[in-house]
Amino acid sequence: SELDANFDINKFVHHAVYNKNQNRIEMYLRSLEKQIVNIPKADLVLEIKKDELIHTENSFKFTISQIKEMSAMSNFQIQDMWCDEKRYFGLVLLSKNN
């Protein structure tokens, strides 16, 4: 790694939680065992407990009306939108307003 850390990825599993209040999926790595990780270039040693979580990502979910509102506030408009059958996931093509 760029920081010369000795993370053993086989000692972690992915752990996902849906945070209803924040309307987002939170991604974590959960340690499968107690471990010590050295990160020399950051002058850091981490003592990670078994089942300890490391928060790695937030994936926010927006309604179509929220996307339209945010787009308009940023001077963009929706050109096209593609969604899965249940409308759980979508891809939005925006263009800048003139």
C-alpha positions in Angstrom: 0.0 0.0 0.0 1.0 3.6 -0.4 1.5 3.9 3.4 3.2 0.5 3.8 0.5 -0.8 6.1 0.3 -4.5 6.9 -3.5 -4.9 6.8 -4.4 -8.6 6.2 -7.6 -8.4 4.1 -8.4 -12.0 5.0 -9.0 -11.0 8.6 -11.9 -8.7 7.6 -15.4 -9.1 6.2 -17.7 -6.6 4.7 -20.6 -5.4 6.9 -23.4 -3.3 5.6 -26.1 -1.3 7.5 -29.0 0.7 6.2 -29.3 3.9 8.2 -33.0 4.8 7.8 -32.6 8.3 9.5 -29.8 9.3 7.1 -31.3 7.5 4.1 -27.9 5.8 3.4 -26.2 2.5 3.3 -23.1 2.5 5.6 -20.3 0.1 4.7 -17.8 -1.2 7.2 -15.0 -3.7 7.5 -15.5 -6.0 10.5 -12.4 -7.5 12.1 -12.6 -11.3 12.4 -10.0 -11.4 15.2 -7.9 -9.1 17.4 -5.0 -7.7 15.4 -2.4 -5.1 15.3 -1.9 -3.1 12.1 1.2 -1.1 11.5 1.1 1.9 9.2 4.7 3.2 9.2 4.4 6.1 6.8 1.6 7.5 9.0 3.6 6.7 12.2 0.5 4.8 13.4 -0.1 1.5 15.1 -3.8 0.3 15.3 -5.0 -2.2 17.8 -8.1 -3.6 16.3 -10.5 -5.7 18.5 -12.4 -8.7 17.3 -15.7 -7.6 15.7 -14.5 -3.9 15.7 -15.9 -2.0 12.7 -14.0 0.3 10.4 -16.3 2.7 8.6 -15.3 2.8 4.9 -18.2 4.2 2.9 -21.6 5.9 2.9 -23.9 5.3 -0.1 -26.7 7.8 0.0 -30.0 7.0 -1.6 -32.2 9.8 -3.1 -35.7 9.9 -4.4 -36.3 11.1 -8.0 -37.8 14.3 -6.6 -34.7 14.9 -4.5 -32.5 14.4 -7.5 -34.6 16.9 -9.5 -34.4 19.4 -6.7 -30.6 19.0 -6.3 -30.1 19.2 -10.0 -32.1 22.4 -10.3 -30.2 24.0 -7.4 -27.0 23.2 -9.2 -28.1 24.6 -12.6 -28.5 21.2 -14.1 -31.5 19.3 -15.6 -32.2 15.6 -16.0 -31.7 14.5 -19.6 -32.4 10.8 -19.0 -32.7 8.3 -16.2 -32.4 4.5 -16.1 -33.6 2.5 -13.2 -33.9 -1.2 -12.2 -37.4 -2.7 -12.1 -37.9 -2.0 -8.4 -36.5 1.5 -8.8 -33.9 0.7 -6.1 -31.0 1.8 -8.2 -30.7 4.3 -10.9 -28.3 6.1 -13.2 -29.1 9.8 -14.1 -27.7 11.7 -17.0 -27.6 15.5 -16.3 -26.9 18.5 -18.5 -26.1 22.0 -17.6 -28.9 24.5 -18.1 -28.1 27.3 -20.5 
